[in-house]
Amino acid sequence: MPQAGGVPEMWFARPAARAWTCAPVPAGAREFHASLPGYAPTPLIELPRLAAELGVGRVFVKDESSRLGLPAFKALGSSWAVHRALAERSPADALTLVAATDGNHGRAVAHLARLLGLRARIFVPRGVHPDAVAAIAAEQAEVVRVAGSYDDAVREAAAVPDAILIQDTAWPGYERIPGWIVEGYSTLCAEIDERLSPDLVVIPVGVGSLAQAVVAHYRSRPAGRAPALLAVESTAAACVMESLVAGEVVSVATGETVMAGLNCGTPSSIAWPYLRDGLDAAVTVADADAVRAAGDLAALGVSAGPCGAASLAGVRAALTGDGAGQRRAALGLGPGSTVVLLSTEGSAANPTPGGHVMTSPDTITVNGERLWRSLMDLAEVGAYDDERSGLRGVNRLALTDADAEGRRLVIRWMEEAGLAVRVDRMGNIYGRREGSDPAAAPVLTGSHLDSVATAGAFDGCLGVLGGIEVVRTLDERGITTRRPIEVGVFTEEEGVRFGTDMLGSAVAAGRLTQEYAHALTDRAGSTLGGELTRTGFDGTADVLLGPPHAYVECHIEQGPVLAEHGVEIGVVTGVQGISWQEITIHGRAAHAGTTPTHLRADAGLAAAQIIVRLRAMVDSGEYGDLRATVGHLAVHPDLTNIVPARARLTVDLRNPDDAQMARAEEALAAFLRSLEGIQFTTRRMARTGYVPFDEDVRKTIAQAADDHGLAHISLLSGAGHDAQEIAALSPTAMIFVRGEYDGISHNPREYSTPEACAHGVDVLATTLLRLANRD
């Protein structure tokens, strides 16, 4: 098989570890396990091909893919702990067992509860594979989904009253039961002793309970050469590594990883002294290395999930690549050494999405905490205190100083994420992550950063920052996609400052010309082209966008439909037609007290009549699913005692039927012509027809939501989005994220929860990954 080694993500070594000793693990667990129905030592499988690859004498895998009827080693600890805990309770007690889990531990607790006729309540954090969750539920346990991390799930489980918490991590005040779990794990080491004396034992590490058992076993033996002990963690959750480096317990913010059972943020309090003093070394590995190792073990006949395969990924990182000689010396290894890899789970316990044949997992979750921080940091750019609501709002009109500051911040984040950034002649920004085939058309995602004058923190920004977070996640997992992935920021999506919405994307897609856009002016007379130059965003890249392979935009819903249906994700079927026009009514100024009503040409009255007529058109039902809004109205001279000489108003019409939209526009024009004694002029501000979204991309989004366990519905977008412009170039669809407070938007009350944002970007990440790996 091809070698897959390389420099470790992180490496730590302690030279004196093999000289450290400790008290032996209390006896009793091995005899208890031997008494259980179905108990047998799990296999030690020798793999000569791995020994040759690693340059050692022998390599064995301790295969825990079938342990006491379950596909992971966790049954050893939970069975002993439950046995000890129940021995202290009255048989008449109606008991509930509670645990938090990334998969295997909770399933083991639920399995035992079912066998013993007890209730089980298992708390599951974000990111656990749906198959693993289903396996827990199949044990007749109540599954409680937690929106946060593993540590959050532990806190919720520990708060359950009138239950026995069977948790495999310890903290001050909760250490007896975790200690029994560690004792149970020692059976695994005793089984190894019956077959051989290893020179190196490689241990996957989450909170460190298994590693504590291994350290206690091998550092308490009275005689013989002590083996080296190597801990392996995921780069997304390296709490033991960070603690070893710091010399004290450190909690880390975890990311998301296919090594779900290792996705822990804080070492167990009772494990830490053993890990600190008894481990020879620790290494971290990326998801892609664990997935590759799982595939290699499968090819050699060993069933391993990504947590179990982490031991192979870790020993490869330690014994191959640059600096391997020093790392071998730290572990005391030579060409005749015997290595034991603890494969703690089978593939059935924590499936690698798509199977071991894949080069990368295709269902991924992002770091929701980091996504939220970036949203909140960006919300401070252009922030203001809203006097009416008392809330913090955002005012970043397109190409203002605030918008430019926000753009520069996002470009910095793009560059820090490794994206190659280009800016086109419309100020549109694109950050590119290369794929294995740079000539392939990219998969594009993105949205906008400009806002209305009274905005919240999420409109547009979620799509841009979500795209950057997807890139960060792919890099952390070591995933390379076939196609490049690009994150776009489009200029003047709102249309508030220069009067034409979706402006940057419309020019990029070729519907509007660059010359037309640059000549547009704001109310102060500043041109868009001039403001691009003033703010430094008059880029040099070609403004016409080459057709992407697909475009996917993640956006807040800006409405109440998702909340009304009680679902988390909207799969957007298309964008309804939009017609914007400005109507200027020319009447005649007159004194309010001396001019009889029947002699007036009142522009203000005509404006009111238009508003009433529009509502009557909507209520009639004659124009289909029409929506009509007058969002801006100004009269001149705007004085208390003068009949208005002029009124200017904007009319926003929306309709998913292009023919009905045309009928509504003509009906409004006919009504204007019917107004006596009034002259008017109209200016078309924007006009887009109904845009249906691509069925295949919509199906990909829906499948991604299903694979993340997120309820979803299909719905039409009532608002315009950049996606409707890019749809002219490539297959396109959108993901809607649920909002609070009836989905209010363009308002400081605009709010989507951290969990809702993370869920939406999880779906975005999986969708982009799948699209980017297609031919």
Sequence and secondary structure as in RCSB ss.txt:
>XXXX:A:sequence
MPQAGGVPEMWFARPAARAWTCAPVPAGAREFHASLPGYAPTPLIELPRLAAELGVGRVFVKDESSRLGLPAFKA
LGSSWAVHRALAERSPADALTLVAATDGNHGRAVAHLARLLGLRARIFVPRGVHPDAVAAIAAEQAEVVRVAGSY
DDAVREAAAVPDAILIQDTAWPGYERIPGWIVEGYSTLCAEIDERLSPDLVVIPVGVGSLAQAVVAHYRSRPAGR
APALLAVESTAAACVMESLVAGEVVSVATGETVMAGLNCGTPSSIAWPYLRDGLDAAVTVADADAVRAAGDLAAL
GVSAGPCGAASLAGVRAALTGDGAGQRRAALGLGPGSTVVLLSTEGSAANPTPGGHVMTSPDTITVNGERLWRSL
MDLAEVGAYDDERSGLRGVNRLALTDADAEGRRLVIRWMEEAGLAVRVDRMGNIYGRREGSDPAAAPVLTGSHLD
SVATAGAFDGCLGVLGGIEVVRTLDERGITTRRPIEVGVFTEEEGVRFGTDMLGSAVAAGRLTQEYAHALTDRAG
STLGGELTRTGFDGTADVLLGPPHAYVECHIEQGPVLAEHGVEIGVVTGVQGISWQEITIHGRAAHAGTTPTHLR
ADAGLAAAQIIVRLRAMVDSGEYGDLRATVGHLAVHPDLTNIVPARARLTVDLRNPDDAQMARAEEALAAFLRSL
EGIQFTTRRMARTGYVPFDEDVRKTIAQAADDHGLAHISLLSGAGHDAQEIAALSPTAMIFVRGEYDGISHNPRE
YSTPEACAHGVDVLATTLLRLANRD
>XXXX:A:secstr
      S SEEEE TTGGG       S HHHHHHTSTT     EEE HHHHHHHTSSEEEEEE SSBTTBSBTTH
HHHHHHHHHHHHTS TT   EEEEE SSHHHHHHHHHHHHHT EEEEEE TT  HHHHHHHHHTT EEEE SS H
HHHHHHHHT SSSEE  SS BTTB HHHHHHHHHHHHHHHHHHTT   SEEEEE SSSHHHHHHHHHHHS SSS 
  EEEEEEEGGG HHHHHHHHTS         S GGG  SS  TTTHHHHHHH SEEEEE HHHHHHHHHHHHHT
T    HHHHHHHHHHHHHHSSTTHHHHHHHHT  TT EEEEEE B TTTS  TT TT SS S     HHHHHHHH
HHHHTTTEEE TTT  EEE   TTSHHHHHHHHHHHHHHHHTT EEEEBTT  EEEEE  S TTS  EEEEEE  
  TTB S TTHHHHHHHHHHHHHHHHTT   SS EEEEEES SS TTTS TTHHHHHHTTSS HHHHHH B TTS
 BHHHHHHHHT    B SS    SEEEEEEE  SSHHHHHT SEEEEEEE EEEEEEEEEE B EETTTS GGG 
B HHHHHHHHHHHHHHHHHH TTSS EEEEEEEEEES  TTEE SEEEEEEEEEES HHHHHHHHHHHHHHHHH 
TT EEEEEEEEEE  EE  HHHHHHHHHHHHHTT  EEEEEESS  HHHHHTTTS EEEEEE  SGGG  SSTT 
   HHHHHHHHHHHHHHHHHHHT  
